Amino acid sequence: MERKKPSESLIIMTELVLPNDTNVFGNLMGGRLMYWMDIGAALSATKHSGSPVVTASVDNISFTNPIRLGNVVHIEAKVTRAFNTSMEVHLNVWGEDIIRQHKYKSNEAYYTFVALDPHGKPKPVITAEPQTEYEIKLFEGALRRRQIRLILGGKMKPKDAKELKALFSS
Ligand SMILES: CC(C)(COP(=O)(O)OP(=O)(O)OC[C@H]1O[C@@H](n2cnc3c(N)ncnc32)[C@H](O)[C@@H]1OP(=O)(O)O)[C@@H](O)C(=O)NCCC(=O)NCCS
């Protein structure tokens, strides 16, 4: 079976926070950051699958630290696990004041993408094979996160969520 390492889907994006990207407090607007994250994650899923992709869902995002006007945004995105036609992408986001050389964590998130064939129908994707301890941890947790988002999206009945049940009963 054809496989790819998560590192092969790595996307690193860098953006500068300009006045038009900020709210009235001079911080990067959440919506603008999510837009950049969506692009970075979609590129990662495209790199893994070799196909065009659409965003199927976005998990909750908690913004730990605001990113200031004039600071730099660093976004890193990698596929954690591929299912049948869908892929989970993990994102890490940092802000950086490059004059003071201070880099700080902004947030983490998971986005799910579906690969499409030339007719716009979901298309099977190749397996993601985790290599590092951290990638294995993300790979293993992906099944549980998938079941949560499918239940919330009305695509799975809670009684069928075996991974989640196992988590609570062990
Ligand atoms: C996402 C989409 C392709 C799913 O198509 P569908 O006809 O419902 O197909 P299926 O039910 O067979 O699901 C296809 C895959 O999507 C996954 N999926 C569907 N809904 C999902 C959700 N809410 N969260 C995560 N994955 C989801 C399924 O689990 C399946 O993955 P798998 O093949 O790996 O098991 C379709 O709903 C779509 O095109 N949505 C709009 C996408 C879009 O416009 N995104 C931008 C938003 S503005």
The ligand as an SDF file (V2000), in Angstrom:
LIG
                    3D

 48 50  0  0  0  0  0  0  0  0999 V2000
  -17.1440   17.3540    2.8440 C   0  0  0  0  0  0  0  0  0  0  0  0
  -17.9540   16.6900    1.7330 C   0  0  0  0  0  0  0  0  0  0  0  0
  -17.0550   16.4690    0.5230 C   0  0  0  0  0  0  0  0  0  0  0  0
  -18.4160   15.3240    2.2590 C   0  0  0  0  0  0  0  0  0  0  0  0
  -19.1290   14.7520    1.2120 O   0  0  0  0  0  0  0  0  0  0  0  0
  -20.3200   13.6900    1.4430 P   0  0  0  0  0  0  0  0  0  0  0  0
  -21.0270   13.5250    0.1760 O   0  0  0  0  0  0  0  0  0  0  0  0
  -21.0640   14.0430    2.6750 O   0  0  0  0  0  0  0  0  0  0  0  0
  -19.5180   12.3900    1.5610 O   0  0  0  0  0  0  0  0  0  0  0  0
  -19.4280   11.2870    2.6710 P   0  0  0  0  0  0  0  0  0  0  0  0
  -20.5070   11.2900    3.7090 O   0  0  0  0  0  0  0  0  0  0  0  0
  -19.2040   10.0410    1.9030 O   0  0  0  0  0  0  0  0  0  0  0  0
  -18.0880   11.7010    3.4130 O   0  0  0  0  0  0  0  0  0  0  0  0
  -16.8590   11.7720    2.7320 C   0  0  0  0  0  0  0  0  0  0  0  0
  -15.7990   11.9400    3.7780 C   0  0  0  0  0  0  0  0  0  0  0  0
  -16.0240   13.1650    4.4560 O   0  0  0  0  0  0  0  0  0  0  0  0
  -15.9790   12.9320    5.8530 C   0  0  0  0  0  0  0  0  0  0  0  0
  -16.8300   13.8880    6.5130 N   0  0  0  0  0  0  0  0  0  0  0  0
  -18.0940   14.2180    6.1830 C   0  0  0  0  0  0  0  0  0  0  0  0
  -18.5580   15.1260    7.0450 N   0  0  0  0  0  0  0  0  0  0  0  0
  -17.5630   15.3830    7.9370 C   0  0  0  0  0  0  0  0  0  0  0  0
  -17.4190   16.2150    9.0610 C   0  0  0  0  0  0  0  0  0  0  0  0
  -18.4110   17.0130    9.4710 N   0  0  0  0  0  0  0  0  0  0  0  0
  -16.2550   16.2090    9.7310 N   0  0  0  0  0  0  0  0  0  0  0  0
  -15.2350   15.4260    9.3410 C   0  0  0  0  0  0  0  0  0  0  0  0
  -15.3060   14.6030    8.2710 N   0  0  0  0  0  0  0  0  0  0  0  0
  -16.4590   14.5790    7.5870 C   0  0  0  0  0  0  0  0  0  0  0  0
  -16.4830   11.5020    6.0010 C   0  0  0  0  0  0  0  0  0  0  0  0
  -16.0950   10.9530    7.2410 O   0  0  0  0  0  0  0  0  0  0  0  0
  -15.8260   10.8490    4.8290 C   0  0  0  0  0  0  0  0  0  0  0  0
  -14.4860   10.5500    5.1610 O   0  0  0  0  0  0  0  0  0  0  0  0
  -13.8630    9.0860    4.9310 P   0  0  0  0  0  0  0  0  0  0  0  0
  -14.1150    8.7310    3.4990 O   0  0  0  0  0  0  0  0  0  0  0  0
  -12.4210    9.2430    5.2090 O   0  0  0  0  0  0  0  0  0  0  0  0
  -14.5590    8.1480    5.8670 O   0  0  0  0  0  0  0  0  0  0  0  0
  -19.2150   17.5080    1.3190 C   0  0  0  0  0  0  0  0  0  0  0  0
  -20.0840   17.5960    2.4130 O   0  0  0  0  0  0  0  0  0  0  0  0
  -18.8550   18.8920    0.8530 C   0  0  0  0  0  0  0  0  0  0  0  0
  -18.4720   19.1100   -0.2860 O   0  0  0  0  0  0  0  0  0  0  0  0
  -18.9940   19.9030    1.7530 N   0  0  0  0  0  0  0  0  0  0  0  0
  -18.6830   21.2870    1.4130 C   0  0  0  0  0  0  0  0  0  0  0  0
  -17.1690   21.5180    1.4640 C   0  0  0  0  0  0  0  0  0  0  0  0
  -16.8630   22.9890    1.3780 C   0  0  0  0  0  0  0  0  0  0  0  0
  -17.4220   23.7010    0.5840 O   0  0  0  0  0  0  0  0  0  0  0  0
  -15.9350   23.4310    2.2370 N   0  0  0  0  0  0  0  0  0  0  0  0
  -15.6580   24.8200    2.3720 C   0  0  0  0  0  0  0  0  0  0  0  0
  -16.5760   25.3840    3.3950 C   0  0  0  0  0  0  0  0  0  0  0  0
  -16.9820   27.0040    3.1310 S   0  0  0  0  0  0  0  0  0  0  0  0
  1  2  1  0
  2  3  1  0
  2  4  1  0
  2 36  1  0
  4  5  1  0
  5  6  1  0
  6  7  2  0
  6  8  1  0
  6  9  1  0
  9 10  1  0
 10 11  2  0
 10 12  1  0
 10 13  1  0
 13 14  1  0
 14 15  1  0
 15 16  1  0
 15 30  1  0
 16 17  1  0
 17 18  1  0
 17 28  1  0
 18 19  1  0
 18 27  1  0
 19 20  2  0
 20 21  1  0
 21 22  1  0
 21 27  2  0
 22 23  1  0
 22 24  2  0
 24 25  1  0
 25 26  2  0
 26 27  1  0
 28 29  1  0
 28 30  1  0
 30 31  1  0
 31 32  1  0
 32 33  2  0
 32 34  1  0
 32 35  1  0
 36 37  1  0
 36 38  1  0
 38 39  2  0
 38 40  1  0
 40 41  1  0
 41 42  1  0
 42 43  1  0
 43 44  2  0
 43 45  1  0
 45 46  1  0
 46 47  1  0
 47 48  1  0
M  END
$$$$
